Amino acid sequence: MRIGIPKESREHELRVAASPDTIKRYKGLGLDCVVEEGAGTGAALADEAFTKAGASLADAAGAWDAEIVLKVQRPGEDEMGRLRQGQVLVGMLDPYMSREQVAAYASAGVTAFSLELLPRTTRAQAMDVLSSQANLAGYKAMVDAMAAYSRVLPMMMTAAGTVTPAKVFVIGAGVAGLQAIATAKRMGAVVTATDVRPAAREEIESLGGKFVGFIPEGAATAGGYARPLTPEEQAEQARLVAEHLKGQDIVVTTAQIPGRKAPRIVTAQMVASMKAGSVVLDMAAESGGNVEGSEPGAERMEGGVRIIGARNLPARLAPASSVLYARNLQNFVALLVSKEGALAIDMDDDLVKGAMLTHEGRIVHPNFADQA
């Protein structure tokens, strides 16, 4: 049985769904690997590295002809026609934002797995693509924000006088937010952060940050994500954020809710209250934006404040993010094959069932039952 690794076709996507290490592991499972020529170039992985690990090279058609196809992002429109009946597709398929493709997978007879849908359990941690990619995204977000800031971050005591440390505020303390906090602390900034989940305060403080805000009752869902706030809770959170923003130098927003538009947290009025020279980086720009006026991949000045709309931050660290993502995929694929290297999908496995979108011509995931 063959594993196919096509080159990612979407704009700004430099990651690849396999690494030389995972190629060796697939070979150990009795699987052959076919990598599209140039698939790893954006992640600093040469074709030779894949062939040395035991893969064969092919054109796009050859990579898509495999029994199991591994992707980083969902297929583009020109790639959908390459899917065939009985094929297995695994990747970050973004099903909530591409429901029409979910139906297309079923129509094509493809068994599609979207790893964003994996249950948030201990057993799933080795396959948790959201965490592995968000961790790097949080780091890159803070690095980019610091690079755009025209002053220094740590306190500096010199013969000419003392430079006070920058004040950094992180909104949202999930995986990305916590890494942003840790990165800012390592650089010597004074860090505060907010989140509405009960576990957030302790996590923020464990990294040396100071918690700001309030935590409403029952604010976290069963999966550990923040639930949408009520209008009254939104108003109180907005009041606290608005007051705190006035004294901040760097603000990084990370708040996102799977399957929903990102919540608007920072308004234009709040930005106008900030000091000239401040930087606001919106990690949620691609999903609607936490910051009013932010645009994916764009920077603009608003009253002396620089607003940065982040776009696909993990892809900007493609060598590292690809290695982690490839391992996540390999750990999941190991659940789909037998010791003899044959396809053996266990429909009773909670991880397999949780990530499965379509199977045998049907939409099977309960969150998309209305399309079935």
C-alpha positions in Angstrom: 0.0 0.0 0.0 1.3 3.5 -0.9 1.4 6.8 1.0 1.2 9.8 -1.3 2.6 13.2 -0.3 1.7 15.9 -2.8 3.2 19.3 -2.9 1.0 21.9 -1.2 -0.7 24.1 -3.8 -2.3 26.8 -1.7 -0.8 30.3 -1.6 1.7 31.0 1.2 1.8 27.3 2.2 5.4 26.1 2.5 4.9 23.1 4.8 4.9 19.5 3.7 3.0 16.5 5.2 6.0 14.2 5.6 9.6 14.2 6.7 12.5 11.8 6.1 12.0 10.5 9.6 8.3 9.7 9.0 9.1 8.1 5.6 11.4 5.7 7.5 8.6 5.0 10.0 6.1 4.4 7.2 8.5 1.9 5.6 8.7 0.2 9.0 4.9 -0.2 8.8 5.2 -1.9 5.4 4.1 1.1 3.4 5.6 2.5 0.3 5.9 6.3 0.1 5.6 8.4 -3.0 6.6 12.1 -2.7 5.9 14.7 -5.3 9.0 16.3 -6.6 9.7 19.6 -4.8 7.1 18.9 -2.1 9.6 19.7 0.7 11.4 22.6 -0.9 9.6 25.3 1.1 10.5 23.4 4.3 14.2 23.1 3.4 13.7 19.3 2.7 15.3 18.4 -0.6 14.1 15.5 -2.8 17.3 13.7 -2.0 16.5 13.6 1.7 13.2 11.8 1.0 14.8 9.3 -1.5 17.5 8.5 1.0 14.8 7.7 3.6 13.2 5.2 1.2 10.6 7.2 -0.7 10.2 7.4 -4.5 9.7 10.6 -6.4 6.8 11.2 -8.8 4.8 14.0 -10.4 1.6 15.3 -8.9 -0.5 12.6 -10.6 1.8 9.9 -9.1 1.6 11.3 -5.6 -2.2 11.6 -5.8 -2.6 8.0 -7.1 -1.7 6.5 -3.7 -4.1 4.6 -1.4 -3.5 7.1 1.4 -2.9 10.8 0.6 -1.4 13.1 3.2 -2.0 16.8 3.1 -1.3 19.9 5.2 -4.2 22.0 4.0 -7.3 20.8 2.2 -7.1 20.1 -1.5 -7.5 23.0 -3.9 -10.3 23.0 -6.5 -7.9 21.7 -9.2 -6.9 18.8 -6.9 -10.4 17.7 -6.0 -10.7 15.9 -9.4 -7.7 13.7 -8.5 -9.6 12.0 -5.6 -10.9 8.5 -6.3 -13.2 6.0 -4.7 -11.8 4.1 -1.8 -8.9 6.5 -1.3 -8.0 7.8 2.2 -7.3 11.5 2.7 -5.7 12.8 5.9 -4.9 16.4 6.8 -6.2 19.7 8.2 -9.2 19.9 6.0 -10.9 22.9 7.6 -14.3 21.4 7.3 -16.3 24.1 9.1 -15.1 26.7 6.5 -15.4 24.3 3.5 -18.6 22.4 4.0 -19.0 22.0 0.2 -15.8 20.0 0.1 -17.0 17.7 2.8 -19.9 16.7 0.6 -17.5 16.4 -2.4 -15.4 13.9 -0.4 -18.5 11.8 0.2 -19.5 12.0 -3.5 -16.1 10.9 -4.6 -16.2 7.8 -2.2 -13.2 9.1 -0.2 -12.6 8.3 3.4 -11.6 11.7 4.7 -10.0 12.5 8.1 -9.7 16.0 9.4 -7.3 16.1 12.3 -8.6 19.3 13.7 -11.6 17.2 14.8 -9.6 14.8 17.0 -10.9 14.5 20.5 -8.9 16.5 23.1 -7.8 13.5 25.1 -4.4 12.3 26.5 -4.3 9.5 23.9 -4.7 12.0 21.0 -1.8 14.3 22.1 0.7 12.7 19.8 -1.6 13.5 16.9 -2.7 16.9 18.0 -1.9 19.1 14.9 -3.7 22.1 16.4 -1.3 22.2 19.4 1.9 21.5 17.5 1.2 24.2 14.9 -0.2 26.7 17.4 2.8 26.4 19.6 5.1 27.6 16.8 2.5 30.2 15.7 2.5 31.8 19.1 6.3 32.0 19.1 6.4 33.5 15.6 3.6 36.0 16.4 5.5 37.4 19.3 8.8 37.5 17.3 7.0 39.4 14.5 5.4 41.8 17.0 8.7 42.5 18.7 10.4 43.1 15.3 7.8 45.7 14.5 8.2 47.4 17.8 10.6 50.3 17.5 11.8 50.2 21.1 13.6 47.6 23.2 11.8 44.9 25.3 14.0 44.3 28.4 14.9 46.8 30.9 18.4 48.2 30.2 20.5 50.0 32.8 23.3 52.0 31.3 25.6 54.9 32.2 23.4 57.2 30.2 20.2 56.1 32.1 17.7 53.3 32.4 15.4 52.0 29.6 12.2 50.7 31.0 10.9 47.3 29.8 8.1 47.0 27.2 4.6 46.0 28.4 3.2 43.1 26.5 -0.5 42.0 26.7 -1.6 38.6 25.3 -5.3 38.1 24.7 -6.1 34.4 24.8 -4.0 31.9 26.7 -4.4 28.7 24.7 -1.4 27.0 23.3 -0.5 29.9 21.0 -1.0 32.5 23.7 1.0 30.6 26.3 3.9 30.3 23.9 3.6 34.0 23.1 3.8 34.8 26.8 6.8 32.6 27.3 8.6 34.2 24.4 8.0 37.7 25.6 9.1 36.8 29.1 12.3 35.3 27.8 13.0 38.6 26.0 12.5 40.6 29.3 9.1 42.2 28.7 6.5 42.8 31.5 3.8 40.4 30.4 0.1 40.4 31.2 -2.6 38.2 29.7 -6.3 37.4 29.7 -8.5 34.5 28.9 -12.0 33.4 30.1 -11.2 29.7 30.7 -10.8 28.7 34.4 -7.4 27.1 33.9 -6.0 30.2 32.3 -5.0 32.2 35.4 -2.8 29.4 36.7 -1.2 28.7 33.3 -0.5 32.4 32.7 1.1 32.9 36.1 3.2 29.7 35.8 5.0 31.4 32.9 5.6 34.6 34.8 2.7 36.6 33.4 0.1 38.5 35.3 -3.6 37.6 34.8 -5.9 40.5 33.8 -9.7 40.2 33.5 -12.4 37.9 34.9 -13.5 34.3 34.3 -17.2 33.8 33.9 -18.9 30.7 35.2 -18.8 27.7 32.9 -16.6 29.6 30.4 -14.8 26.5 29.0 -16.4 23.8 26.8 -15.9 20.1 27.3 -13.1 20.2 24.7 -11.2 22.9 26.7 -12.1 25.8 24.3 -13.7 29.0 25.4 -17.4 29.1 24.8 -19.0 32.2 23.3 -19.7 34.9 26.0 -23.1 36.3 26.8 -23.6 40.0 25.8 -23.2 41.0 29.5 -20.0 39.0 29.8 -18.7 40.5 26.6 -19.4 44.0 27.9 -17.5 43.4 31.1 -14.5 41.8 29.3 -14.5 44.6 26.8 -14.4 47.2 29.6 -11.4 45.5 31.3 -9.5 45.0 28.0 -10.1 48.6 27.0 -8.8 50.0 30.2 -5.7 47.8 30.2 -4.8 48.4 26.5 -4.1 52.1 27.1 -0.8 51.4 28.8 0.5 48.5 26.6 3.3 48.6 24.0 2.7 45.2 22.3 -0.7 43.4 22.1 -1.0 39.9 20.6 -4.5 38.5 20.1 -5.1 34.7 19.8 -8.8 34.1 20.5 -10.5 31.7 18.2 -13.4 29.3 18.5 -13.5 26.2 16.2 -16.2 26.4 13.6 -17.1 30.1 14.4 -15.9 33.5 13.3 -13.2 34.8 15.7 -14.6 37.1 18.4 -14.1 40.8 18.0 -12.2 41.9 21.1 -10.2 45.0 20.2 -12.2 47.8 18.6 -11.0 50.8 16.6 -11.8 53.0 19.7 -9.6 50.8 21.8 -6.7 51.1 19.3 -7.2 54.9 19.2 -6.6 54.9 23.0 -3.2 53.3 22.7 0.2 55.0 22.7 1.8 56.0 19.4 4.5 53.4 18.6 2.5 50.5 20.0 2.0 47.3 18.0 -1.1 45.1 17.8 -0.7 41.7 16.1 -3.9 39.7 15.3 -3.4 36.0 15.1 -7.0 35.4 14.3 -7.0 37.7 11.2 -7.7 34.8 8.8 -10.8 33.7 10.7 -12.5 37.0 11.0 -10.1 38.9 13.3 -10.0 39.8 17.0 -9.0 43.3 16.0 -11.2 45.7 14.1 -9.6 46.6 10.8 -7.0 43.8 10.7 -6.5 42.1 7.4 -4.6 38.8 6.8 -1.1 39.4 5.6 -1.4 43.1 5.8 0.1 45.9 8.0 -1.4 49.3 8.5 -0.9 52.3 10.8 -3.9 53.7 12.7 -3.1 56.8 14.7 0.5 55.9 15.3 -0.4 52.2 16.2 0.8 49.5 13.9 -1.8 46.8 13.3 -0.6 43.5 11.8 -2.9 40.8 10.5 -1.1 37.5 10.7 -1.4 34.9 8.0 -0.5 31.2 8.3 2.3 31.7 10.8 3.3 28.0 11.1 4.2 28.1 7.4 6.7 30.8 8.0 8.5 28.3 10.2 8.0 25.5 7.7 11.2 23.4 8.5 10.1 23.1 12.2 6.4 23.0 11.7 6.6 20.4 9.0 8.6 18.0 11.1 6.1 18.3 14.0 3.1 18.0 11.7 4.5 15.0 9.8 4.9 13.2 13.1 1.4 14.0 14.1 0.2 12.5 10.8 2.4 9.4 11.1 1.0 8.7 14.6 -2.5 8.9 13.2 -1.9 6.9 10.1 -0.5 4.1 12.3 -4.0 3.7 13.6 -5.3 3.0 10.1 -3.1 0.1 9.0 -2.5 -3.4 10.2 0.8 -5.0 11.1 1.0 -6.4 7.6 0.7 -2.9 6.1 -2.9 -3.2 4.8 -5.7 -0.7 5.4 -7.5 -1.6 8.6 -9.8 1.2 9.7 -11.2 0.5 13.2 -14.6 2.2 13.3 -14.8 1.7 17.1 -11.6 3.6 17.8 -12.6 6.9 19.3 -9.8 8.8 17.6 -10.5 7.3 14.2 -14.2 8.0 14.6 -13.7 11.5 15.9 -11.6 12.6 13.0 -13.6 10.8 10.2 -15.6 13.1 8.0 -16.7 10.8 5.2 -16.7 7.0 4.6 -18.2 4.7 1.9 -19.9 7.6 0.1 -21.5 9.1 3.3 -20.8 12.0 5.6 -20.4 10.3 8.9 -19.2 13.0 11.3 -22.1 14.2 13.6 -21.2 17.8 13.3 -22.0 17.7 9.6 -25.0 15.4 9.8 -27.2 18.2 8.3 -25.3 17.7 5.0 -25.7 13.9 5.0 
